[in-house]
Amino acid sequence: MRSPLPSLSLFMHLSTLRSTPRLYLQWLTYFGRRLPVLLGCLTVWALILPGIVEPAIAQVPQRTAKVQSTTNSLTLPEGDGYLLGAGDRVKIDVFSVPEITGEYTVLPNGTLNMPLVGAVGVQNRTLKQASSAIAARYAPVLQIPVITVNLVAARPIRVAIAGEVNRPGSYTVTAATSTDGTIPTMTRLVQLAEGVTQVADLRQVQVRRVRPVGSSGDQVVTVDLWQLLQAGDLRQDLRLQDGDSILIPATATVNLDEARQLASANFATRNSRPLKITVVGEVNRPGPYTLLEGNVAQGAQLINPNLLQVPSITRAIQVAGGITQLADIRNIEVKRFTRSGTPQLVKLDLWKLLKAGDALQDLPLQDGDTVTIPQAISVSDREISELATASFSPERISVNVVGEVERPGAVSIQPNTPLNQAILTAGGFNRKAKMSNVSLIRVNPNGTVSKRDISIDLTRGVDGNNNPALRNNDIIIVKKTGFATFLDSTSAFLGPFTGILGVLRIFGGF
């Protein structure tokens, strides 16, 4: 049987260059006949191979994409990404040349004054780039210049911050004030700017950084400081470099849960910072107020001056004298302005705070907030009694007790004080009082006035019919007895005659 391949001698002849033209022709004919078969095999493999490889690769991209998503926004260089500038002190090591090795300071023009070669520009260069620039200058002088540059002392850096911080602007930060002793971090700069506002969008913080020499344009990176608060991701707390610019944008809406967490962050607004706010609507003393550290309202006075509290809605209402009985605490609004001038409206329901303990409704305030408490359309007696005991209601209310009591006039009592106690606070009944019946006049939330005649029984407890709880500005009228009224009428009728009889007694007529 004939072998399908040329004989071994053919290859030996080819390798020793002793083959004849006929053998060359036989070899080319052999491969020429089989070329279509080889091309067909390659085509089949080209069709089959993707079907084998792609399913295996398809299992990998999810993990790869996940890693890329967490690091995509953190591409700012660390370590060798530091750019040199005026004031930096560096140590330059030149291999085998101790005369040049030593510490040098970057001059105000951004150069290093080196022996033999003079000024070498290092402004906005990394340490590695500075090493290359110095080595290039020493190439004509040294045969093999091996140069290493190390940072000895970093210069004070100047950075800018704008957006939702309390004091935007530029800041000069020295290395000694940084958290790690070398380069200041983003949260440190926010603290210097007196913290972020309550409308800051921590998920979209932008950092603009100057690129090293040889690169085009600035580098813009998005940082998620919310991950720093929630997961302790220190990668988000970037180290800053000279010339960095930080922009903290405003959120589209205020999330009550996140606002409370943000208020407790170490780079939020300091509690000791005075806040100028305005409280309008159904409070006893509407107007502008300045909330200071520890000022908690009790009536018209402030107590506990050393108590540290985060200024909130309820605290603002306390300082404004508490809500009135006409207040609609289910629809409180907070108007808040952003740095761009666009106002945000936050809706709050303090009834959820009272009934369900929803502390998220007690929104932390920021400078410039306006709190509006609308008037309720209708309020039940039960709700008014419950609101009277709330911490943001007045500590004292005023009622008027007139008529036959020992000390008629306005008396100050606690909310929900019963009628009997108010009469006793006014000194109790006098000898002309009709103790069995008094009148209670009340202004209702809808503007109407109601009058009730109540039978008094001093032995009764709080009773909605005979000993009701009082509200602010209630009027209690204690009437005279019928006999006392008759005597007063008779005295008024006989008054002129009594005067005449007195004069006649003086002159001895009677």
C-alpha positions in Angstrom: 0.0 0.0 0.0 1.3 3.4 -0.9 2.0 5.8 1.9 -0.1 9.0 1.7 2.9 11.1 2.7 6.1 11.5 0.7 8.9 9.1 1.7 11.4 9.9 4.5 14.1 10.2 1.8 12.1 13.2 0.3 12.4 15.1 3.5 16.0 14.1 3.8 16.7 15.3 0.3 14.9 18.6 1.0 16.8 19.2 4.2 20.1 18.5 2.6 19.3 20.6 -0.5 20.1 17.7 -2.8 16.5 17.2 -4.1 15.6 17.5 -7.7 12.9 19.8 -9.3 10.7 16.7 -9.7 10.7 16.1 -5.9 9.8 19.7 -5.2 6.9 19.4 -7.6 5.7 16.2 -5.9 5.8 17.9 -2.5 3.8 21.0 -3.7 1.3 18.8 -5.5 0.7 16.8 -2.3 -0.1 19.9 -0.2 -2.1 21.5 -3.0 -4.5 18.6 -3.1 -5.0 18.7 0.6 -5.3 22.5 1.0 -9.2 22.5 0.6 -9.4 19.9 3.3 -7.3 21.9 5.7 -9.3 25.1 5.0 -12.5 23.2 5.6 -11.2 21.9 9.0 -10.3 25.4 10.0 -13.7 26.7 9.0 -15.5 24.0 11.1 -13.3 24.9 14.2 -14.1 28.5 13.7 -17.8 27.7 13.9 -17.6 25.3 16.8 -15.0 27.0 19.0 -17.2 30.0 20.1 -19.9 27.7 21.2 -17.5 25.9 23.5 -15.6 28.9 24.8 -18.4 31.5 25.3 -20.5 29.4 27.8 -17.4 28.9 29.9 -16.6 32.6 29.7 -20.2 33.6 30.4 -19.9 32.4 34.0 -17.1 34.8 34.8 -18.3 38.3 33.7 -20.8 38.7 36.6 -18.0 38.5 39.2 -15.8 40.7 37.1 -18.5 43.3 36.5 -19.2 43.4 40.2 -15.6 44.1 41.1 -15.5 46.8 38.4 -18.7 48.5 39.7 -17.2 48.9 43.1 -14.0 50.4 41.9 -15.1 52.3 38.9 -15.6 55.5 40.9 -12.3 55.1 42.8 -9.7 55.5 40.1 -7.8 58.4 41.7 -4.2 57.4 42.1 -2.9 56.8 45.6 0.7 56.6 46.7 2.8 57.7 43.7 -0.2 59.8 42.6 1.1 62.7 44.8 2.1 65.7 42.7 5.1 67.8 43.8 4.8 71.5 44.3 6.4 74.6 45.9 7.2 73.9 49.6 7.6 70.1 49.3 10.8 68.8 50.9 12.3 65.7 49.1 15.3 63.5 49.5 17.3 62.7 46.4 19.5 59.7 46.3 22.1 59.5 43.5 23.7 56.1 43.3 27.5 56.2 44.0 27.4 60.0 44.1 27.2 61.2 47.7 28.1 64.7 46.8 24.6 65.2 45.1 22.6 63.0 47.5 20.7 65.0 50.1 17.4 66.9 51.0 16.1 69.6 48.7 13.1 72.0 48.9 10.9 72.7 45.8 11.3 76.4 45.1 8.3 78.7 44.6 8.7 78.5 40.8 8.3 74.7 41.0 12.0 73.7 40.5 14.7 72.0 42.4 18.1 73.6 42.4 20.5 70.7 41.7 24.3 70.8 41.8 26.1 70.9 38.4 22.9 71.0 36.3 20.9 73.8 38.0 17.1 74.1 38.0 15.0 71.0 37.3 11.3 71.5 36.9 9.2 69.1 39.1 5.9 71.1 39.5 2.9 68.8 39.1 5.1 65.8 38.6 4.9 62.5 40.5 7.9 61.3 42.5 8.7 58.8 39.7 8.4 61.5 37.0 10.7 63.8 39.0 13.3 61.0 39.2 13.2 60.6 35.5 13.4 64.4 34.9 16.5 64.7 37.2 18.1 61.6 35.7 17.7 63.2 32.2 19.4 66.3 33.3 22.3 64.4 34.8 22.7 62.1 31.7 25.4 64.3 30.1 27.3 64.5 33.4 27.0 61.0 34.9 27.6 57.9 32.9 24.7 55.9 34.4 22.5 58.3 36.5 20.4 56.1 39.0 18.3 58.6 40.9 15.5 58.0 43.5 13.2 60.8 44.9 11.4 60.4 48.2 9.0 62.8 49.9 10.3 63.9 53.3 7.7 66.6 54.3 4.6 67.5 52.4 3.7 71.1 51.8 0.4 72.6 53.0 -2.1 72.0 50.3 -4.9 74.3 49.1 -8.2 72.7 48.2 -11.7 74.1 47.4 -15.1 72.8 48.4 -18.5 73.9 47.1 -22.1 72.9 47.3 -24.0 71.6 50.3 -21.6 72.5 53.1 -22.1 75.3 55.7 -18.9 77.3 54.8 -18.0 76.7 51.1 -14.7 78.1 49.8 -11.0 77.4 49.6 -8.9 76.0 52.5 -5.2 75.6 53.2 -4.6 72.4 55.2 -1.2 71.4 56.5 -0.1 67.7 56.7 0.0 67.9 60.5 -3.8 68.2 60.6 -4.6 65.2 58.5 -6.0 62.0 60.0 -3.1 59.9 59.0 -0.3 62.4 59.5 0.6 62.8 55.8 -2.2 64.0 53.5 -5.6 65.4 54.5 -8.7 63.4 53.6 -12.1 64.4 52.2 -14.0 64.1 55.5 -11.4 66.3 57.2 -12.0 69.0 54.7 -15.8 68.7 55.2 -15.3 69.1 58.9 -13.2 72.3 58.3 -16.2 73.6 56.2 -18.4 73.0 59.3 -20.1 70.0 58.0 -22.6 69.1 55.2 -26.1 70.4 55.1 -29.2 68.2 55.5 -29.9 68.3 51.8 -26.4 67.0 50.7 -26.3 64.1 48.3 -23.5 62.0 49.7 -23.8 59.5 46.9 -22.7 61.9 44.2 -19.8 63.8 45.6 -17.5 64.9 42.8 -13.7 65.4 43.1 -11.8 67.3 40.3 -8.1 66.7 40.3 -5.3 68.2 38.3 -3.5 65.5 36.2 0.3 65.1 36.3 2.5 66.7 33.6 2.0 65.0 30.3 -1.7 64.2 30.8 -4.5 66.2 29.2 -7.4 67.7 31.1 -8.5 67.3 34.7 -9.7 64.0 36.3 -13.2 63.9 37.7 -14.2 61.1 40.0 -17.5 60.4 41.8 -17.3 59.3 45.5 -20.0 57.7 47.6 -19.7 59.0 51.2 -22.9 57.2 52.1 -21.0 53.9 51.8 -18.5 55.3 54.3 -21.4 55.9 56.8 -23.2 52.6 56.1 -20.4 50.1 55.4 -17.3 51.9 56.8 -15.7 51.9 53.3 -12.6 53.9 53.9 -11.8 53.9 50.2 -14.5 56.6 49.8 -12.5 58.9 52.2 -10.0 59.9 49.5 -6.7 61.5 50.3 -6.6 65.0 48.9 -3.9 66.7 46.8 -3.0 70.3 46.2 -5.5 71.8 43.8 -8.3 69.4 44.4 -11.9 70.7 44.0 -14.9 69.0 45.8 -18.5 69.6 44.8 -21.3 68.2 47.0 -24.6 68.4 45.2 -28.1 68.7 46.6 -30.6 65.8 46.7 -33.8 66.0 44.8 -35.9 64.9 47.8 -35.2 64.6 51.6 -35.3 61.1 53.0 -36.3 61.2 56.7 -34.4 58.1 57.6 -31.2 59.2 55.9 -31.6 62.8 57.3 -31.5 61.4 60.9 -28.4 59.3 60.2 -26.7 62.1 58.5 -27.2 64.4 61.4 -25.2 62.0 63.6 -22.2 61.7 61.3 -18.9 63.2 62.4 -18.8 65.4 59.3 -22.3 66.7 59.7 -23.2 70.2 61.0 -21.9 70.8 64.5 -24.6 70.9 67.2 -23.0 74.0 68.7 -23.5 76.0 65.6 -26.3 78.6 66.0 -29.2 78.0 63.6 -31.5 80.8 62.4 -34.9 79.5 61.7 -38.5 80.8 61.4 -41.6 79.2 62.9 -45.0 80.4 61.6 -48.6 79.3 61.9 -50.3 77.8 64.9 -47.8 78.4 67.6 -48.1 80.8 70.5 -45.1 83.0 69.6 -44.5 82.8 65.8 -41.5 84.5 64.4 -37.7 84.1 63.7 -35.5 82.3 66.3 -31.9 81.4 66.8 -31.4 77.9 68.2 -28.3 77.6 70.4 -26.7 74.5 71.9 -28.9 73.1 74.7 -31.7 75.6 74.6 -34.8 73.7 75.4 -38.0 75.7 75.8 -40.2 75.5 79.0 -42.9 78.1 78.6 -41.2 81.5 78.0 -37.9 80.4 79.6 -35.0 78.2 78.5 -33.7 75.5 80.7 -30.8 73.0 80.8 -28.2 75.4 79.2 -25.5 72.6 79.3 -27.7 70.0 77.5 -26.5 69.0 74.0 -29.3 68.4 71.6 -29.7 68.3 67.8 -32.0 71.1 66.8 -35.2 69.5 65.5 -38.8 70.3 64.7 -40.2 69.7 68.2 -37.4 71.8 69.7 -38.3 74.7 67.4 -41.9 74.5 68.4 -41.0 74.5 72.1 -38.9 77.7 71.6 -41.9 79.2 69.8 -44.1 78.7 72.9 -45.7 75.4 71.7 -48.6 74.7 69.4 -52.1 76.2 69.8 -55.2 74.1 70.1 -56.0 74.9 66.4 -52.7 73.4 65.1 -52.8 70.7 62.5 -49.7 68.6 63.4 -50.4 66.0 60.7 -49.4 68.5 57.9 -46.4 70.4 59.1 -44.1 71.7 56.3 -40.5 72.6 56.4 -39.2 74.9 53.6 -35.5 74.4 53.1 -33.2 76.2 50.6 -30.3 74.6 48.8 -27.1 76.4 47.8 -28.4 76.7 44.3 -31.4 78.6 45.6 -34.0 75.9 44.8 -36.3 75.3 47.8 -37.3 71.9 49.1 -40.6 71.1 50.9 -40.5 68.4 53.5 -43.9 67.0 54.8 -44.0 65.9 58.5 -46.7 64.2 60.6 -46.1 64.7 64.3 -49.2 62.7 65.1 -47.2 59.6 64.1 -44.5 60.7 66.6 -47.1 60.9 69.4 -49.1 57.7 68.6 -46.5 55.4 67.0 -43.2 56.8 68.3 -42.0 57.5 64.8 -38.9 59.5 65.6 -38.1 60.1 61.9 -40.9 62.8 61.9 -38.8 64.9 64.3 -36.6 66.2 61.4 -33.2 67.7 62.3 -33.2 71.4 61.2 -30.6 73.4 59.4 -29.8 77.0 59.1 -32.5 79.0 57.2 -35.4 76.5 57.6 -38.9 77.8 57.8 -41.4 75.7 59.8 -45.1 76.1 58.9 -47.8 74.7 61.2 -51.2 75.0 59.5 -54.6 75.4 61.1 -56.7 72.3 61.5 -60.1 72.2 59.8 -61.6 70.2 62.7 -60.1 68.8 65.9 -61.9 66.4 68.3 -62.0 67.0 72.0 -60.1 63.8 72.5 -57.2 64.9 70.2 -57.0 68.3 71.9 -56.7 66.6 75.3 -53.9 64.3 74.0 -52.1 67.2 72.3 -52.2 69.2 75.5 -49.8 66.7 77.1 -47.3 66.6 74.3 -43.8 67.9 74.8 -44.2 70.5 72.1 -47.4 71.9 73.7 -47.3 74.9 76.1 -46.2 74.1 79.6 -48.9 76.4 81.0 -52.2 77.7 79.8 -54.2 80.8 80.8 -57.9 80.8 81.7 -60.1 83.6 83.1 -62.2 83.1 86.2 -64.6 85.9 86.8 -67.6 86.5 89.1 -67.9 85.4 92.7 -64.5 84.1 93.5 -61.9 85.5 96.0 -59.3 86.5 93.3 -61.1 86.9 90.0 -59.0 87.3 86.8 -56.6 85.3 84.7 -54.9 82.3 86.3 -52.1 80.2 84.9 -52.6 76.4 85.1 -51.2 73.3 83.5 -52.9 71.9 80.4 -55.9 69.6 81.0 -56.4 71.1 84.5 -60.0 70.3 85.6 -62.6 73.1 86.2 -62.7 72.6 90.0 -59.0 73.1 90.3 -59.1 76.3 88.3 -61.8 77.7 90.7 -59.7 76.8 93.7 -56.6 78.4 92.1 -58.6 81.7 91.9 -59.2 81.5 95.7 -62.4 79.5 95.7 -66.0 80.8 96.0 -66.9 83.8 98.0 -70.0 84.2 100.2 -72.2 85.4 97.4 -71.3 82.6 94.9 -73.9 80.2 93.6 -71.8 77.1 94.1 -74.2 74.7 92.5 -73.8 76.2 89.0 -71.1 78.0 86.9 -70.8 78.8 83.2 -68.0 77.7 80.9 -67.4 79.8 77.8 -65.1 78.4 75.1 -63.8 79.4 71.7 -64.0 76.4 69.4 -61.4 75.6 66.7 -63.9 76.5 64.0 -64.3 80.0 65.4 -67.7 79.5 67.1 -68.3 80.2 70.8 -70.0 77.7 73.1 -71.5 78.2 76.6 -72.2 75.4 79.1 -73.8 75.6 82.5 -72.1 73.1 84.8 -73.2 71.8 88.1 -70.2 72.0 90.4 -69.3 69.2 92.7 -65.9 69.7 94.4 -65.7 66.0 95.3 -65.7 64.8 91.6 -62.7 63.9 89.6 -62.1 64.8 86.0 -65.4 64.5 84.3 -66.4 65.7 80.8 -69.8 66.7 82.0 -69.4 68.1 85.5 -65.7 68.7 85.8 -64.2 69.1 82.3 -60.5 69.6 81.4 -59.9 73.2 80.5 -58.2 74.7 77.4 -56.3 77.8 76.8 -58.3 81.0 77.0 -61.4 79.4 78.5 -63.7 81.7 80.6 -65.3 80.5 83.8 -68.2 82.6 85.2 -69.3 82.1 88.8 -72.7 83.5 89.3 -74.4 85.0 92.4 -77.1 83.4 94.4 -80.6 84.7 94.0 -80.6 86.3 97.5 -77.3 88.0 96.9 -78.7 89.4 93.6 -81.8 90.7 95.4 -79.7 92.4 98.1 -77.4 94.0 95.5 -80.5 95.2 93.6 -82.0 96.7 96.8 -78.8 98.4 97.7 -78.7 100.0 94.3 -82.3 101.2 94.6 -81.9 102.5 98.2 -78.4 103.9 97.6 -79.5 107.6 97.1 -81.8 107.5 100.1 -79.2 106.0 102.3 -76.9 108.9 101.5 -79.6 111.5 102.4 -80.4 109.7 105.7 -76.7 109.8 106.6 -76.6 113.6 106.1 -79.7 114.1 108.2 -78.1 112.0 111.0 -75.1 114.4 111.0 -77.3 117.4 111.6 -79.5 115.7 114.2 -82.7 115.5 112.1 -83.3 111.9 112.9 
